Amino acid sequence: MEAVRRALDGAGIGCDVAWSPVFRPGGLDLGRADPARYTHLVFACGPLHGAQVEELHRRYARCRRVAVGVSVIDPDDPAVTGFDAVLPRDAPGTAARHDLAALPEAERVPVAGVVLAPGQREYGTRRRHDRIEAELTDWLSGRACARMPLDTRLDPRDWRLFSTAGELESALRRLDVVVTTRLHGLVLALKNGVPALAVDPVAGGAKVTAQARAWSWPAVVTTGERDAPPLLDPAELDRWWSWCLETGGAGRTPARPPSSGLLTDLLAAL
């Protein structure tokens, strides 16, 4: 769609772009647009098949209708024959052409790994996990970034999860920032040189806060003892987000733990 819009704009042809209401609530969508305002309808991408496409021919019958960058499954389908011109990316008996999504330059945004800690009922009445997760993910959805949910739980039986620590950490190293409520989301990010915005989901702070202190890592948000939402301050999250990405969080990330004192203590205890 963006490739088509830019091509029309470059040719001096005015156009309106119709979005799904999911993407642009209150914006222009084909169901509410007035067909009488237009001379042409351009349908970009997708397969030419089904009742929704056929409805376009009825609703925009007065317009010249052109499909571009589409897949044609059955050339005799009414969804196909209703167009005045069909410029397919693939169709029976024709050579495949490059999809239009390859043309426009897309905005580059930070890639954020999201590592959340559900449960942890051992913290009893101090646990705020559900509310923290809801507020944190709602805030995160408003950031211009590519969000990648990650799970530190290893399970070779599930292709969606990592099987080894090496797989998990290889993914972490490719991120720009990690947003986490989990202790190991913080530790493994810092270990691999990736800044982490950590939120402790336990009222008053618990192991996430303690681990940030052990690493001398400042980007940790701790909630108070109050139970009423909101528990998180978006301005504080914004500040640490900017610090991690822009102010030097990456430059301050330690490559290795400050010490292996626990192992020394273990050997002494043995």
Order of alpha helices (4+ residues) and beta strands (2+ residues): alpha-beta-alpha-beta-alpha-beta-beta-alpha-beta-alpha-beta-alpha-beta-alpha-beta-alpha-alpha-alpha
